[in-house]
Amino acid sequence: MFSVLLVLLIIVAVFMTGLILLQKSEGSGMSGSAAASMFGGALTGAAAGNFLTKLTAWLAVVFFVLCAALALVSSKTSVAPDQTDLHQNLIQQEAPAEKADAPATTKNDTPAEPVKVDKK
């Protein structure tokens, strides 16, 4: 479910980016040449501006709804058990290595020869 929503979100984002680039800006943007050639002149002038603006607004709504749905799906999906299993496996693999590196100790931790202390 998460993957499907993510792919839809990417598609909507690409379309929305294209529509925003097609819209007429103060410098006339790409909409003057691109819209006229793509739609055979049907979307020129005010009609193109209104159509592109409304379509961009609808795509923005769909974009935010998909973002909210992704957040909801990801919050309900539990990733923690996988991470804990991996963490436990790493700890178990490191534990024998640490024991092998530790110095060997005897049950009697006293030194072999007593330490002589000079009392003056």
N, C-alpha and C positions, 0 to 999 in steps of 0.2 A: 504494500500500500504506500509506504514511504517513497519507494522508488518511482512509482507512477506519478505521485503528486509532485515529486521533484522534477521529473521530465516535463510535466505540464507547466510547471512554474518557469522552467527555462524557455520553453516554447513561447509562452505568453510574454516573457521579458524580451525575447528577440523581436517578436511582432510589435510590441509596444515601442521598442527602440526605433524600429523602422518607421512606424507611424509618426513618432515625434520628429524624426528627421525629415519626413515629407511635409510636415506642417509649415505653413508660411510664417516666416519671421519678419523682423523689420528689414532685413536685407533680402527678402524674397525667398530665401532658403532653397531647398531642392524641390519644393512643391510646384513651382512654376513650370519646370521642364519635365520632371518625372511623372507627376500626376497627369499631366496632359497627354504624355505619350503612353502611359500604362492604361489609362481608362478611355482613350480615344477622345479626349477633350470633354468628356462628360463631367469630370470633376475639376473644373477650372473655376476660378473666382470664388464667390461667396459660398457656393454649394460645396466646393471641395473643403473649404475651411470648416463649415458646419459639420460635414460628414466625418472628416478626420478628427475633429475635436470630440465629437460624440463617441466615435469608436475608440479613441484613446482613453476617454473617461471610463468606458465600459471595460476596457482591458485593464485599466488601473484597479477597478473594483475587483475584477477576477484575480488579479495579481495579489491583492491584499487578502482576499478570501483564501487563496491557495497558501499564502504565508501563514495565516492563522491555522489552517488545517494541518500544515506541516508541523507547526509548533504543538498542536494538540496530539497528533500521532506520535511525535517523538517523545512527548512527555509521558505517554502511556506505555511506550516501549521500554522494557527494562534491559539495559545493557550491563548492569552491575554484575549479574552472575557470571557472565563470560569473563569479565575483567577479574573477578575474584578467583575463578578457576585458574586463569593464567598466572595470577599473582601467587597462588598456592603452589603451582607447579614450579615456578621460579624459586620460591623459598625452599622447596624440597630438594631441588637440584643443587642449590648453594649450601645447604646444611651439611651434607657429607664432605664437601670440599673444605669447609671451615674446620670440621673435626680433624681432618687429615693434616691440616696446616698447624694445628695447635700443638704445643710442646707436650711430650709425654710426661705425665706425672705419676708418681707412685702413691700408694695408699698412705704411706708415711711421708709427709711433706717436710720432715726435718732434714737438715743437711747431713751428708754422710759423716763429716767431721765437725765436731763442735767448734764454735767460734771462740777464740781466746780473747778476753777483754783484760787489758791492763788496768789495774786499780791503783791509782797514785794518790 
